[in-house]
Amino acid sequence: MNELLKNIYERRAVRKYKNVPVAKEVIDQLIAAGCMAPSAMNRQPWKFYILTDSSQVASFSKQIAQKALGQMKRLSIKEAAKMTLSFFHLSKVIDFIKTQDHVFYGAPAVIFITSPRKDEWGSLDVGMCAQNIMLAAKALGLDTCPVGFARFVMQTKDYFTLNIPATEQVELAIIVGFGDERPKPHNRVENNVVYI
């Protein structure tokens, strides 16, 4: 199997990381790979805001978790359970309870990706960019996890420290680092291809 296909099949969402920093040069490589993604009308709407300071990462993680919890309190029990499963992908409740950082999982680097607020295709473009970043990370021996929950960062008290202009919105964050777990692949949906 060629290396690209191997990376696609072996990439996993990793939620446990070693306390080892990721070099700026490596993060720059990941961003460059992300920028090679296609985008509507070639607008390349994405911008990247990168946290590598562990105390900042931990602080934002805690603030995001608090905002998300507040959001869940306003939902019905069924909606809250669905949202929790959607954001956290809980396959093992015990592991979740043991984890102290439920947002960034102790990763040494967080890449927030934004798009312009009025760009109707921005979230799709960011998704393609993010996939490039995650596959590049896998190729370089790193692990990642996309964190949709990170959008709550826009409601945190320290959001201003990211220097994200009001004209942009956070679409997604990707955590990056050297994984300290090897998740097994999940079953894939089958019988979802229709040739016309």
N, C-alpha and C positions, 0 to 999 in steps of 0.2 A: 504494500500500500504506500502511495506517495506521502511525503511529509505533511502536506497541507491537509489531506483527508485524514491522516492519523491524528493531527491536532484537533480537527473537528470532532472526531469520534471520542477522543480521550479528554477533551476539556470538560471540567466539572465546576460547579459552583462550590467553592471552598469556603468554609466558615470557621476555620481554625488556622492561625498563622504563627510562624516562628518569629521571635523577637529579633529580626534581622532587617536592617533598612534596605530599601531599594535605591540604587544609585540614580542620581538625577539624569545621567546620560541614558540609562535604561528607560526611565520614564519618558524622556524625550523621544526615544525610538518608538515607544508605544503610541505616543501622541502622533508622531509622523505616520505610523501605520493607520491610525484612526482617520487622519486627514485624507487618506487615499480612498475612503469610502465614496460611493456615489451619493448624490444629493439632488433634490428637485431643482431643475434649471441650473444645476451646478452652483448653487448659492453658497454651499459649504457653511451653513449657519452656525455650526457648533463653536463653542468657546470652552476652554478648560481652566478649571480652578483647582489647584492641587495642594493638598495638605499632607505634610510628611512629619510634622511635629506631633509626637505621640500624645502630649498633653492636650493639644488642640483637637486631635482626632477623638480622644476620649471625651472631652467636653462637649463637642458637637454630637457625638453619639448619645450621650446622656440627655442633652436638650431635645434631640430629635425623638428619642424614645418617650420623653415626657409629653411632647406635643402630640405624638401619635396616640398615646394612651388617652389623652384628653379627647381626641377625636373619636376614639372607640367608645368612650363613655357616653357619647351622644347618640350612638347607634343602638339598634336592637341587639339582643343577644345573638340572633342568627347572623345579622350583618357583621357584628364584631368578630364572631368566630370565622366567618368567611374572609374578612379583611386580614385577620391574623394569619390564617393559613396561606392566603395569597401573598402577603409580604414576607413572611418568615419561612415559608415552605417547610413547615414543621413535619418532619418524618419521625423524629424521635423526641417526644416531650421531655424525657429525662435530660437529654443533652441541652435542650432549650433552657430548662430550669437551672442547670449548672452554669450555663454561659452568663458571664457578667456583662458583656457587651453584645446586645442583641441587634445592633445596627451595623457596626463596622467590624465586629468580631476580632478586635485587636490587630487588624491589618496595619502594616507600617505606612501605607500610602492610600489616600483616597483621591480619586479624580472625579470632581463634579463636572458634569457636562451640561451646558446651557444651550438654549436656542432663543431667538427673538420671540417675545410674547405674541406677536401678531402673525407669526409664520405658521400657516395651517399644516405644513408638511414638516415642521421642525422636529417633532417627536419621532417621526419615521426616519428622518435623516440621522438623528442622534442614535437611534437604535442600530442602524447600519454601521455607523462610526464606532459604536461601543463593541459590536461584534468583532470588527477588525482589531480593536485594542485587545480584546480578550484572547483572540487567536494568536496575535503577535506575542502576547505575554506567555502563552503556553509554549510557543516556539522558542522562547528565551528561557524556559525553565521556571517560569513563575506561575502562580495561580491567581485566580480572580473570582469575583462574585458581583453580578450586577445588583444594585440596591435601589429599587424603586422607592422604598420608604424614605430615602434620602431627600425626597422632594420637600419633606417637612422642615428641612433646614431653613426654608424661606420664612418660617414662622418663629424661628429661634431668636433669642435676645442678642446673640453674637453674630447673627447673619451678616451684619454690616462689615465685619472684619474680613469677609471674603472679597469685598470690593466688587460685587456683582452689580452692574447697573440695573436700574428699575425697568429698563427696556428688555431685560432678559429674564428667563425663568429657568430654574433647575429642572431638567427632564429626568436625570438619572445620575447615579454615582457608580463608579466601579472601584471596588477595593482590590488592591494589588499587593502581593507579597509572596513569600516562600511558604507554601502550604505545610501544615503540620497534621494533615489528614489526607486520606485517599478515598473519597466517597465512591461508592459503587454506582454504576450507571442505573438510571431509572428506566423502567419499561417505556418504550415508545408507542405512541398511538399508531395503530395499523389500519388498513382498509380506509384510508382517508385520501386516496388518489383516484380521481375520476378522469379517464381519457375520453374525450369527446370525438 
